[in-house]
């Protein structure tokens, strides 16, 4: 049975969702075949492709965020590697976690179109491309599949000690709307527990310093099992994003996996799939504060948590998502859902 390779720059030491995703899919895939993980980019693409093919690798998955491959999000390596893999008769897949920077800053006015051109060339070269954001499919072409990431933290405990404040997990996530969070916390009046940063980090980070309060409980960085235990005890998790709730928001999906009550946001990339899910999404800050306050005042019993957790397990089971990604990478089964 042929093996599979995952190109994930910075693995295993680079913190972040892509590394966590790579770790999870590698663990699932390794139950049925050999998995090679390429975390460095020092080896020339042709030599790397030849080495992997000699090791009987039949499929290569390239984890794509532009800045993983170059300081400005620009690099010839991904495209050259895909071409070398094709020449070595390996099937190739690209998982687009992030496509390109929006043209919202002066340097990005130049970088954005260059990154767009780069990614479109990569997608054309690959046998299949995958993204967790349906809104990106129209701009990436017909060979793009939608596949969600889901939680990358593992299996949540069935029960945990309750947390008597709202909770925010992964406070430095890109696009997290801290003005919305701070407004909801003031209205609720119970304080806040921040998982993933110390108080000092929160007060010195450019995205949170304006809103941080000294009386908030800050845990610092925790092992995955401790994060899951805290989320499983959370009465309310706040996760509003400027682009809306999507299948790439692993912090929000980790909360859902525990059955926690999640209040999030709509936005230009918001996925309609979540409209029928056991969560609340607001389109405005005022609406977010109203939803968060209402949910905080409601009784959240074990039956409600169990229903939310069951929904997640039915629709976003990580093992099922990873099997689907393996099939796409190796070309097994149908390529369109």
N, C-alpha and C positions, 0 to 999 in steps of 0.2 A: 504494500500500500504506500503510495507516494506521500512524502512529507509536505509541510507547508511552512512558509517563512513569513514573519511579520517585521516590517521595517518601521521602527518606532524610535526616532532620534531622542537621545537622552535617557532611554530606558537602561537600568531600572531606577536611577537616582533622581531624575528630573521629576519634581512634584507636579501633580496636575491630573486632570481628567483623562488625557490621552494615555499616560503611563498606567493609570489605574485600569482603564479599559483594556489595554494590551495585556496587563497581568491577568485580568479575568478571562479574556478569550483564550489566552494561551493555556490556562489551567483547564478550561473546558475542552479545547481541541486536543490536548495532550492525552486525553483518555482514549483516543482512537488512532492517533498517529504521531509521528515525530514533529515537533515544532521548533524551529530555529527563530530566535529573536535577534534582529540586527539593531543595536542601539547606537552605534557609531557610524560616521560617514567618511572615515578616512580611507577606506578601501575603494579603489576605482570601480565604477559601476560594472564595467565589463568583467573585471576579475571577480567581483562579488557574485554576479549572476552565474559565472562559470563555476564558482565554488559551490553555490547552492544547488545548481543542477547536478553536479557530480555527487552531491549528497542525496540525490533522488528527491529533491524538492520539486513538486509539480505545480504549486500555486504560490503566488506571492501577494501579500496584502500590504499596501503602503498606507500608513496612518498619516493623514494630511492635515496639518495646520501650517500656513505659509511660513510663520516665524520659527518653526522647528527646523527648517532647512536653510535659513539664512537670516542674518541680522535685520535685513530690511524685508524679509519675506520673499526674497528672490534667490533662486538657485537653479542651476542646470541639472543638479543631481537627480531629482525625482524623475524628470523626463528621460534622462540618459539611462537611468536604472530600468525603467519600464521598457525602453527599447532594447536594452541588453537582455532583459528577461524574455522578451518576445523572441529575440534571436536565439536564445537558449531553449526555446520551446516550453517555457513556463507560462501558465495562465496568470494574468495579473488583475488585481482589484485595487481600487483606491477608496478609502473611507474618508470622506470630506467632513471633518469635524468643524472647521471654519474655512470659508472660501477666500475672502480678501477683506482688506480694511475698507470701511466706507469712506467716501471723500469728504470727511467732516473736519479735517485739519489740513493746514497748508501742505505739510510734507506728504500727506495721504492723497492729495490731489494728483500727485505724480505716481505714487506707489499703487494706488487702487487699480488703475487701468493696466499697469504692468502685471500685477498679481492676477487680475482677471484673465489676461492673455495667457499667462503661465498655466493657470489651472485648467483652462479650456483645452490647451494642448495636452496636458496630462490626462484629462478625461478622454480625449479622442484616442490617445495611445493605449489606454487600459482596455481590457476586455469588458470590465464592468466597473461602475462607480456607485458608491453608496453614500447616502447622507441621511442624518436624522431630522432634517428640516425640509418638509415638502415644498415650501416656498422657494427653495433654491433649485429645485428640479428644472423649472422652466428656463433658468438661465444657464444650466449646465448641459442640457441636451437629452436626447431620448434614451440613452443607455444608462441613465441614473435611476437607481432603486432607492426607495425610502426604507430605512431600517433604524429603529430607535436604539439608543445606547442603554437606557435603563440605569438602575443603581449599579455602581461599581464597588460597593462596600461589602457585599456579602449578604448573608441571611440574617435578618433582624431577629432579636429575641422575642418570644411571645408576650413577655411582660417586662416591666421595668419600673423603678421608683418614679413617681410623678414629679414633674418640674412645674413649679407654680408661677412661672412667668412665660410670656411668649418666647419663642426660640428663633434665632437666625443661625443657619449653618453655612460655612464657607463665605465669610463676610467680605472677602476681597474678590469675589466672582465678578467677571466683567459684566457691566450692564445692570448690576444690582442697584435698585433705586432706594438709596438710603434716606432721602427726604420723605418718601412714602413710609418707610419703616419707622422713622423717628416720629412722624405725625401719629401713626397708629399706636406706638408705644406710649406717647403722651396721653392719648385719649383713653387707653385701657388703664393706665396708671398702676401697673403691677411690676414694672421694671422689665428687664430683658436679659436673656441668657444668650451669649454669643459663643458658638462652638467653632473653634478653628483659629483663634487669635487671642493673644494676651491683651490686657487693657492698654499697655504701653503701645503695642503694635496698632491697636485700633485708634489711639489718639495721635499717632504719628503718620498714619497712612493717608495719602492725599484724598482717597475716595471716602474715608470715614471720619476723619478728624473733626470736620465741622459738626458732626451729629453725635459723636460718642459722649457718653455720660460716665462719670467715675463710679457711680453706684451700680452699673450693670455688672452682671456676673460673666466673666470671660474665662474660658477653659484653657486657652492655648491650643496647640495642635495635639490631637489625640489619636491613638490607634483606631482602626476602623471599627473594631468591636465595641469600643467605648462610645464612639460617635453613634453607632446604631442603638446602643442601650439608651443614650440620652434622647435620641429622636423617638424611640419607642415610648419614652415617658413624657414626651412633650404634649401638652394640651393643645398648643397652636404653634404652627411654623409659618413664619413670614418670609416670602420669597418673591417679591415683585421685580421683574426684569424689564428694561426699557424696550426690548424687542418682543416681549411676551413669552408665555410658556411654550416650550418645544421639547422634543425628545432628546435634545442634547444637554438639557439642564440637569446634570446628574445630582446636584445638591437637592433640588426639589424632588427628583424621582427617588432619591434615597429616603426622604421624609415619607413619600407615598408608600414606599415598600414596608415601612413600619406600621402603617395604618394611621399615622398622625394626620390631624386636620391641617390642610395646607391652604393658605390664601396667597394667591399669586396675581398675575396681571395679564391683560391682553396687550397686543402690540403688533407691529407690522409683520412679524414672523410667527405669530401665535398659530398653533396647529389646531384645526377644528376637531381633531381626534380627542383632545382633552375636554371638549365642551360637554361630553357625556360622562366624564370621569368624576370621581368623588372628591372634587376640589372646587374652590371658588376663585374666579379670575375677574379682576376689575379693570376697567378701561381708563379710570382717572384716579388721582390721589384721593379725592373725596370719597369715591366709591370704594376704594381699597380700605380706607379707615373705617367706613361704615361696615363693610363685610367683616373685617378683623374684629371689630368691637362686638358685633352680633355673635360671631362664632365664639368669642371668648366668654360671653355671658351665657351661652348655652351649655347644657349638660352633655358631656361627651362620654358616653358609656362604652363598655367593652364591645357590645354588639356593633355599634357604629364603627369602631376601630377595626373590628374583624371584617366588616363588609368592605371597608376601604382597602384593607390588606388583600382580601380575596380578589378585588378588581385588579389590583396591581399584578398579582400572581397570574391571573388569567390573561391579561393583555401585554404585560411587560416582563414576563419571566426571563431572566438573563440567560438561562441555559437554552431556551428556545431561540432567543435572539442570536446567540452565538452559534447555534447549529445552522441557522439560516445564513449567517455570514460565512461560515465555512463552506456551505453549499455554493454560495455565489462565488467565493474565491476559487473553488475547484471546478466550478461549472456543472455541478450536479443539480438535477431537478429544474423546475421552471425558474426563469429569471424575472418574471413579472408577478407581483402579488395578485 
